[in-house]
Every structure is written in C-alpha cells, then in structure tokens.
C-alpha cells in the first residue's frame, strides 16, 4: 500500500465529485489510517513508559490496517 496522507482540499473535491467516503479507495480512508496509526503508536509509547524499567522496546515495524 502506498504512503497516503489526508488532504482536506482534495477530499472536498472528491466528495463533490461523488466519490465514496469509506472503503478501500474512500475519501476518509487515509485519515482513518493516520488516526489509527497515531493511536496505536501512542498506546505503545504509553505502555512502554508505564512498565517496569527492565522492559525494553524490541524494535519498530510498520503495521497495515485493512478496512
């Protein structure tokens, strides 16, 4: 999947042209993806900061969320 970021002006144009809001190629799909990834990253960081000092982060891998 290509790296997508949400562009409000482009989304507005797509909405006005009749494109679907949701689904694989939906207008809101990039926004939902960004929000989900940010929430998951925040959850990981919070979890790591509240565990014992012996717990170490093993690495970072990209995750893909399918809608």
C-alpha positions as CSV (number, residue, x, y, z in Angstrom):
1,X,0.0,0.0,0.0
2,X,1.3,3.4,-0.9
3,X,2.0,6.0,1.8
4,X,-1.1,8.2,2.0
5,X,-1.8,11.3,4.0
6,X,-5.1,13.1,4.3
7,X,-5.5,16.3,2.2
8,X,-8.7,18.2,3.1
9,X,-8.9,20.2,-0.1
10,X,-8.5,17.0,-2.2
11,X,-11.1,15.2,-0.1
12,X,-13.6,18.0,-0.6
13,X,-13.1,17.9,-4.4
14,X,-13.6,14.1,-4.3
15,X,-16.7,14.4,-2.2
16,X,-18.2,17.0,-4.6
17,X,-17.5,14.6,-7.5
18,X,-19.4,11.8,-5.8
19,X,-16.6,9.5,-4.6
20,X,-17.5,7.2,-1.6
21,X,-16.5,8.3,1.9
22,X,-15.5,4.8,3.1
23,X,-13.9,1.6,1.7
24,X,-10.6,0.8,0.2
25,X,-10.5,3.9,-2.0
26,X,-12.8,6.0,0.1
27,X,-12.2,9.7,0.8
28,X,-11.7,9.2,4.5
29,X,-9.5,6.0,4.3
30,X,-6.2,7.9,4.5
31,X,-7.5,9.9,7.5
32,X,-8.7,6.8,9.3
33,X,-5.4,5.1,8.6
34,X,-3.4,8.1,10.0
35,X,-5.6,8.3,13.2
36,X,-5.4,4.6,13.8
37,X,-1.6,4.5,13.4
38,X,-1.2,7.5,15.7
39,X,-3.4,6.0,18.4
40,X,-1.6,2.7,18.2
41,X,1.8,4.4,18.5
42,X,0.6,6.5,21.4
43,X,-0.7,3.3,23.1
44,X,2.7,1.6,22.6
45,X,4.6,4.6,24.0
46,X,2.3,4.9,27.0
47,X,2.6,1.2,27.7
48,X,6.3,1.2,27.5
49,X,6.6,4.3,29.8
50,X,4.4,2.7,32.5
51,X,6.0,-0.8,32.6
52,X,9.0,-1.8,34.7
53,X,12.4,-0.4,33.9
54,X,13.6,-3.9,32.7
55,X,11.1,-3.9,29.8
56,X,12.8,-2.8,26.6
57,X,11.4,-1.9,23.2
58,X,12.5,-4.6,20.8
59,X,12.0,-2.6,17.6
60,X,9.6,-0.9,15.3
61,X,7.7,-2.4,12.5
62,X,5.1,-0.9,10.2
63,X,1.5,-2.2,10.6
64,X,-1.2,-2.3,7.9
65,X,-4.8,-1.9,8.9
66,X,-7.3,-3.3,6.4
67,X,-10.7,-1.8,6.2
